[in-house]
Every structure is written in C-alpha cells, then in structure tokens.
Amino acid sequence: MARVTTYLNFPRSTEEAFNFYRTIFGTEFIGPIMRFGSVPSPDGQPGPSDADKDLVMHVALPILGGHVLMGTDAPDTMGFTLTFGNNIHINLEPDTKQEADQLFEALSQGGTVGMPLTDMYWGAYFGFLTDKYGVHWMFNVPA
C-alpha cells in the first residue's frame, strides 16, 4: 500500500533521537536498526571506518495515525554536510515502479537528481532528488 513517511538525518545521533521518540510515542521500531557496518561496500571502495560502522543506516518508527518516522546518521566523515533544512526528506513509497518513475520524473524537472531510481541491494527500487523549490524527496518502492 502506498504511503508517505518523514525521513530525518542526524550527524551522529540518530539512535539517541529515535530512542527518545520511541519513549514519547510508546511504539517499537519496525524491524531491527540497520548499521553502516552491515552494508556491502561497492567494488573497490573501502567500507566505513571503525568509528562509523555502528552508526545507523536506517531506522523506522511508527508514530501517530500510521505515519512512520525514518532516519539515518549522515556524518561529515561520509561526505555529508547537514544544515537546517537538508536534514529532512519526504519519503514516497508508491505501489509500483511505474508510479515511482512518473513521480520522480515530474518532481525532478528543474531540480537536482541525487541518485536515479535503481534496484538496491535491500530489495527496494530507490532514488532521491531535490526539487526546484529545495524540497528533498526520497523514493522507496518495496520489493
């Protein structure tokens, strides 16, 4: 079923923030917290440093009315520069790849594609962009 979620990026405090939110909303994470140390490295690329291996790659927490808050650590050691405004993405989860392609194409007009839609190792069809108004969008079509 299609849904929209909110995706938050933190420099190194995602787990702390989400544990805080979990106590407030009284809910549990959807699945285990995924860590950067468990992500396969692209061919010829080094994996994360020892200091970054335990950082959160992905976490999901239901909050109110079926809305899901998701998050990741985005440290400067991995090339991220977080400032207020670029730490939140609207995450779209359309029902089909075709619907994702149509929405992605429309939202990217005049904007910047950060990662084209592609099949990912976790089984989803994924990509992200910033629209011409500076809004960050992620697409994640579950397999």
Secondary structure, 3 states (H helix, E strand, C coil): CCEEEEEEEECCCHHHHHHHHHHHHCCCCCCCCEEHHHCCCCCCCCCCCCCCCCCEEEEEEECCCCCEEEEEECCHHHCCCCCCCCCEEEEEECCCHHHHHHHHHHHHCCCEEEEEEEECCCCCEEEEEECCCCCEEEEEECC
